[in-house]
């Protein structure tokens, strides 16, 4: 149905999540609602479904992945316990990448490395490698003393790099970042780190913790001040959530293909793709949608607090404004997928539709015609 949708006149509801077999390389694995559970010799291991899909494609061979994955798992557990190790927000790493045109990321483990780099290395270990290593973003906190020693000569002889480090006291045994011509571009503090153990579920909440961040660059490299200012703003941000982006840089296509929607083949759907969400907090109801084509969307306020607030009400509204947006494409006759996390909405729609001799579109609620960024009563 998803890959070859009917041309006209069919509505289908896919309501219940599916447990998918994602075993690879002798590791029994299943992915359910975006989380992969692996049965390994060291015991069960959970990670993002997208991460497991990526690792099964680019990280290791079927014969070696059990050994390689266990090594990365043990290292990640050690780093999670070390208060001097940090996993930076992806929005920070994207901006650092943009600042120097980086293709290579240095640091972290296979469980946390960002997928928007062509190459990811740590010391003498290669996580994935698709082209000659070029400009680098380096997470100094994600490297052991030995790994730091390995990268230092490269920093001495090149200038197209940017290093993210912690200000103040260093980890016991860590090597100071001593490179001829290096300068601190900024020292700042904000919610710029992923929370510890985020890789188990893909959690995108951010934390500030107790340390400032230093950004080191080469004085021989002319980096746009605007790009550095944008990086400073992200490092200093108070936003509680990371900003994810369904891009195509590095190995992102492979990563996103492992999400729940990706494994269902929705990314290859030959039509319009909408994602919707409604929220209710302290009596305030809001609804928003995202259209994959054009990377745009819309949102609105919903009702008034005195009328009674409910997230279900917002979820119903956002489905309506997404379909309202889709009217502009009606003449193309293209199929449409609407993604929602509201089972209540899907159960309601299920009652409204039918085929052949069944009554169709009975009892649909009447909504006031919405406009983008408006209030719906």
C-alpha positions as CSV (number, residue, x, y, z in Angstrom):
1,X,0.0,0.0,0.0
2,X,2.8,2.5,0.9
3,X,5.0,1.7,-2.1
4,X,2.2,1.3,-4.6
5,X,-0.8,3.2,-3.4
6,X,-4.1,3.0,-5.3
7,X,-4.7,5.9,-7.7
8,X,-8.0,7.0,-6.3
9,X,-10.6,6.6,-3.6
10,X,-9.0,4.7,-0.8
11,X,-8.3,5.5,2.8
12,X,-6.3,3.2,5.0
13,X,-5.5,3.4,8.7
14,X,-2.3,1.9,10.1
15,X,-2.9,2.1,13.8
16,X,-0.8,-0.4,15.7
17,X,3.1,-0.4,15.7
18,X,4.9,-3.3,14.3
19,X,7.7,-5.3,15.8
20,X,10.3,-5.8,13.0
21,X,13.1,-8.4,12.9
22,X,16.3,-6.4,12.3
23,X,18.8,-9.2,13.1
24,X,22.3,-8.9,11.6
25,X,25.7,-10.6,11.8
26,X,24.5,-13.2,14.3
27,X,23.0,-10.6,16.6
28,X,19.3,-11.2,17.2
29,X,17.5,-7.9,17.1
30,X,14.1,-6.4,16.9
31,X,12.9,-2.8,16.4
32,X,9.7,-1.6,17.9
33,X,8.5,2.0,18.0
34,X,11.9,3.4,17.1
35,X,14.0,1.4,19.6
36,X,16.1,-1.6,18.7
37,X,16.7,-4.4,21.3
38,X,19.7,-6.5,20.6
39,X,20.5,-9.8,22.3
40,X,24.3,-9.9,22.7
41,X,26.7,-12.1,24.6
42,X,27.1,-9.3,27.2
43,X,23.3,-9.2,27.6
44,X,20.4,-7.1,26.1
45,X,21.4,-3.8,24.5
46,X,18.9,-1.1,23.5
47,X,19.6,1.7,21.1
48,X,17.8,3.9,18.5
49,X,16.4,1.8,15.7
50,X,18.0,4.3,13.3
51,X,21.4,3.8,14.9
52,X,21.2,0.0,14.7
53,X,20.2,0.2,11.1
54,X,23.1,2.5,10.4
55,X,25.6,0.3,12.2
56,X,24.4,-2.8,10.4
57,X,25.1,-1.0,7.1
58,X,28.4,0.9,7.6
59,X,30.1,0.1,10.8
60,X,31.4,-3.5,10.7
61,X,31.3,-6.8,8.8
62,X,28.8,-9.5,9.6
63,X,31.6,-11.6,11.0
64,X,33.1,-8.9,13.2
65,X,30.2,-6.8,14.4
66,X,29.6,-8.7,17.6
67,X,33.2,-8.1,18.8
68,X,33.3,-4.5,17.4
69,X,29.9,-3.6,18.9
70,X,30.8,-5.0,22.3
71,X,34.0,-2.8,22.3
72,X,32.0,0.3,21.5
73,X,29.4,-0.6,24.2
74,X,32.0,-0.9,26.9
75,X,33.7,2.3,25.9
76,X,30.3,4.2,25.9
77,X,29.5,2.9,29.4
78,X,32.8,4.2,30.6
79,X,32.3,7.6,29.0
80,X,28.8,7.8,30.4
81,X,30.3,7.5,33.9
82,X,33.0,10.1,33.2
83,X,31.9,13.6,34.1
84,X,34.5,15.0,31.7
85,X,33.0,13.3,28.7
86,X,30.3,15.0,26.7
87,X,28.1,14.3,23.8
88,X,27.3,17.5,22.0
89,X,24.0,18.5,20.6
90,X,23.7,17.7,16.9
91,X,22.7,21.3,16.1
92,X,26.0,22.4,17.6
93,X,28.0,19.8,15.6
94,X,26.2,20.8,12.4
95,X,27.1,24.4,12.8
96,X,30.7,23.5,13.7
97,X,30.8,21.4,10.5
98,X,29.5,24.3,8.5
99,X,32.1,26.7,9.9
100,X,35.1,24.7,8.5
101,X,33.4,22.7,5.8
102,X,34.1,19.5,7.7
103,X,33.7,16.0,6.2
104,X,35.3,14.2,9.2
105,X,34.3,13.9,12.8
106,X,36.8,12.9,15.4
107,X,35.5,11.5,18.8
108,X,32.6,9.6,20.4
109,X,31.7,6.0,19.9
110,X,29.7,4.2,17.2
111,X,26.7,4.6,19.5
112,X,26.7,8.4,19.5
113,X,28.6,9.6,16.5
114,X,26.5,12.0,14.3
115,X,25.5,10.6,10.9
116,X,26.0,13.8,8.9
117,X,29.8,13.3,8.4
118,X,31.3,11.2,5.6
119,X,34.0,9.9,8.0
120,X,34.0,9.2,11.7
121,X,37.2,8.2,13.5
122,X,38.6,8.0,17.0
123,X,42.3,7.5,17.4
124,X,43.2,4.6,15.2
125,X,39.6,3.3,15.1
126,X,37.4,4.0,12.1
127,X,33.7,4.0,12.8
128,X,32.9,4.6,9.1
129,X,34.9,6.0,6.3
130,X,33.6,6.9,2.8
131,X,36.2,9.4,1.5
132,X,39.7,10.8,2.2
133,X,39.6,12.5,5.6
134,X,39.3,16.3,5.2
135,X,38.4,19.2,7.4
136,X,37.6,18.0,10.9
137,X,35.2,18.7,13.8
138,X,36.8,17.3,17.0
139,X,35.1,16.5,20.3
140,X,38.1,16.6,22.6
141,X,36.0,15.3,25.5
142,X,35.2,12.2,23.5
143,X,38.8,11.1,23.1
144,X,41.0,9.2,25.5
145,X,44.6,10.4,26.2
146,X,45.9,7.9,23.6
147,X,43.4,9.1,21.0
148,X,44.2,12.8,21.7
149,X,47.9,12.0,21.2
150,X,47.2,10.5,17.8
151,X,45.3,13.5,16.5
152,X,47.6,16.2,17.7
153,X,50.2,15.9,14.9
154,X,47.4,16.4,12.3
155,X,46.3,19.6,14.1
156,X,49.8,20.9,14.0
157,X,50.1,20.5,10.2
158,X,46.6,21.5,9.2
159,X,44.4,24.5,9.9
160,X,40.9,23.4,8.7
161,X,39.6,22.1,12.0
162,X,37.5,23.1,15.0
163,X,37.8,21.6,18.4
164,X,35.1,21.5,21.1
165,X,36.5,21.1,24.6
166,X,35.6,21.7,28.2
167,X,37.0,24.8,30.0
168,X,38.7,24.6,33.3
169,X,40.1,21.4,34.9
170,X,41.0,18.6,32.6
171,X,40.3,14.9,33.0
172,X,43.1,13.1,34.9
173,X,45.7,12.1,32.3
174,X,44.2,14.1,29.5
175,X,46.5,15.9,27.1
176,X,46.2,19.8,27.0
177,X,45.2,21.1,23.6
178,X,48.6,22.6,22.8
179,X,48.8,23.4,19.1
180,X,51.0,26.1,17.5
181,X,48.7,28.9,16.2
182,X,45.6,27.7,17.9
183,X,43.3,30.2,19.6
184,X,40.2,30.0,21.7
185,X,37.4,31.5,19.5
186,X,34.8,31.5,22.4
187,X,34.1,30.3,25.9
188,X,30.4,29.9,26.7
189,X,27.8,27.9,28.5
190,X,24.3,26.7,27.7
191,X,22.2,23.6,27.0
192,X,24.6,22.3,24.4
193,X,25.0,18.6,25.5
194,X,22.8,15.6,25.0
195,X,21.8,14.0,28.3
196,X,23.8,11.0,29.4
197,X,22.7,7.6,28.0
198,X,20.7,9.3,25.3
199,X,21.8,6.8,22.7
200,X,19.7,4.0,24.3
201,X,16.4,5.6,23.1
202,X,17.5,8.5,20.8
203,X,16.3,11.1,23.5
204,X,16.9,14.6,22.2
205,X,16.7,16.5,25.5
206,X,19.6,18.8,26.2
207,X,21.5,19.7,29.4
208,X,24.0,22.4,30.4
209,X,25.8,20.5,33.2
210,X,28.4,22.3,35.2
211,X,31.2,23.2,32.7
212,X,31.7,25.9,30.1
213,X,32.7,25.0,26.5
214,X,35.8,26.2,24.8
215,X,36.0,26.3,21.0
216,X,39.5,26.2,19.5
217,X,40.4,27.1,16.0
218,X,43.6,27.6,14.0
219,X,44.6,31.3,13.7
220,X,45.8,30.4,10.2
221,X,42.2,29.6,9.1
222,X,39.9,32.4,8.1
223,X,36.5,31.4,9.4
224,X,33.5,33.7,8.9
225,X,32.7,35.6,12.0
226,X,29.0,35.1,11.3
227,X,29.4,31.3,11.3
228,X,31.2,31.6,14.7
229,X,28.6,33.9,16.1
230,X,25.9,31.3,15.1
231,X,27.9,28.6,16.8
232,X,28.2,30.7,19.9
233,X,24.5,31.3,20.0
234,X,23.8,27.5,19.8
235,X,26.3,26.7,22.5
236,X,24.7,29.4,24.7
237,X,21.1,28.4,24.0
238,X,18.6,27.6,26.7
239,X,16.5,25.4,24.4
240,X,15.6,22.1,26.1
241,X,15.5,20.1,22.8
242,X,18.0,19.4,20.1
243,X,17.1,20.5,16.5
244,X,17.0,17.4,14.4
245,X,17.1,17.7,10.6
246,X,16.2,15.0,8.1
247,X,19.1,15.7,5.8
248,X,21.2,13.9,3.2
249,X,24.7,14.7,4.3
250,X,27.2,12.0,5.3
251,X,25.3,8.8,5.9
252,X,22.1,10.4,7.0
253,X,20.0,8.7,4.3
254,X,21.0,5.3,5.8
255,X,20.4,6.6,9.4
256,X,16.9,8.0,8.7
257,X,15.9,4.8,6.7
258,X,16.1,3.0,10.1
259,X,13.5,5.1,11.9
260,X,10.0,3.6,12.3
261,X,8.8,5.5,9.3
262,X,11.9,4.7,7.3
263,X,11.6,0.9,8.0
264,X,8.0,1.1,6.7
265,X,9.2,2.6,3.5
266,X,7.5,6.0,4.0
267,X,10.6,7.9,2.8
268,X,10.0,6.3,-0.6
269,X,6.3,7.1,-0.7
270,X,5.4,8.6,-4.1
271,X,3.2,11.4,-2.7
272,X,2.8,14.0,-0.1
273,X,4.1,13.2,3.5
274,X,2.7,15.1,6.4
275,X,3.6,14.8,10.1
276,X,1.4,16.3,12.7
277,X,1.4,16.9,16.5
278,X,-0.9,18.5,19.0
279,X,-0.1,19.6,22.5
280,X,-1.7,20.8,25.7
281,X,0.2,22.5,28.5
282,X,-1.2,24.5,31.3
283,X,-4.5,24.9,29.5
284,X,-2.8,26.1,26.3
285,X,-3.6,24.0,23.2
286,X,-1.5,24.2,20.1
287,X,-1.4,22.2,16.8
288,X,1.3,22.1,14.1
289,X,2.1,20.1,11.0
290,X,5.2,19.6,8.8
291,X,5.1,18.9,5.1
292,X,8.2,17.0,3.9
293,X,7.9,18.5,0.4
294,X,9.2,22.1,0.6
295,X,10.2,21.5,4.3
296,X,7.5,23.8,5.5
297,X,4.4,23.6,7.8
298,X,1.9,25.5,9.8
299,X,0.5,25.9,13.3
300,X,-2.4,27.4,15.2
301,X,-3.7,28.0,18.7
302,X,-6.7,25.9,19.6
303,X,-9.7,27.1,21.5
304,X,-9.8,28.7,25.0
305,X,-8.9,27.3,28.4
306,X,-12.3,27.9,29.8
307,X,-13.8,25.6,27.2
308,X,-11.8,22.7,28.6
309,X,-8.4,21.7,27.3
310,X,-7.3,18.4,25.8
311,X,-4.4,17.2,23.7
312,X,-6.9,15.1,21.7
313,X,-8.7,18.2,20.7
314,X,-5.4,19.7,19.4
315,X,-4.5,16.4,17.5
316,X,-7.9,16.5,15.7
317,X,-7.4,20.1,14.7
318,X,-3.9,19.6,13.3
319,X,-5.1,16.8,11.1
320,X,-7.6,19.2,9.6
321,X,-5.2,22.0,9.0
322,X,-2.7,19.5,7.3
323,X,-5.5,18.3,5.0
324,X,-6.4,21.9,4.4
325,X,-2.8,22.6,3.2
326,X,-3.0,19.5,1.0
327,X,-5.9,20.9,-1.0
328,X,-3.4,23.0,-3.0
329,X,-2.0,19.8,-4.4
330,X,-5.4,18.1,-5.1
331,X,-5.3,18.6,-8.8
332,X,-2.1,16.5,-9.1
333,X,-4.0,13.4,-7.9
334,X,-1.0,12.4,-5.8
335,X,-1.5,10.1,-2.7
336,X,-1.0,11.4,0.8
337,X,0.3,10.0,4.0
338,X,-0.4,11.7,7.4
339,X,1.7,10.6,10.3
340,X,0.4,11.1,13.8
341,X,1.1,9.8,17.3
342,X,-2.6,10.1,18.3
343,X,-4.4,6.7,18.4
344,X,-7.5,8.6,19.5
345,X,-7.5,10.5,16.2
346,X,-7.0,7.3,14.1
347,X,-9.9,5.6,15.9
348,X,-12.1,8.5,15.2
349,X,-11.2,8.6,11.5
350,X,-11.7,4.8,11.3
351,X,-15.4,5.4,12.2
352,X,-15.8,8.1,9.5
353,X,-14.7,6.1,6.5
354,X,-15.9,3.1,4.6
355,X,-15.9,1.4,1.2
356,X,-18.3,-0.2,-1.2
357,X,-21.6,-0.7,0.5
358,X,-20.5,0.9,3.8
359,X,-21.6,4.4,4.6
360,X,-18.7,6.8,3.9
361,X,-17.7,10.0,5.8
362,X,-20.5,9.9,8.3
363,X,-20.6,12.3,11.3
364,X,-17.4,14.3,10.5
365,X,-17.1,17.2,12.9
366,X,-17.5,20.6,11.4
367,X,-14.5,22.9,11.9
368,X,-14.1,26.5,11.3
369,X,-12.0,27.1,8.2
370,X,-8.5,27.6,9.6
371,X,-5.7,29.9,8.4
372,X,-2.1,29.4,9.1
373,X,-0.9,30.8,12.4
374,X,-4.6,31.5,13.4
375,X,-6.8,30.4,16.3
376,X,-9.3,27.7,15.9
377,X,-12.3,27.7,18.3
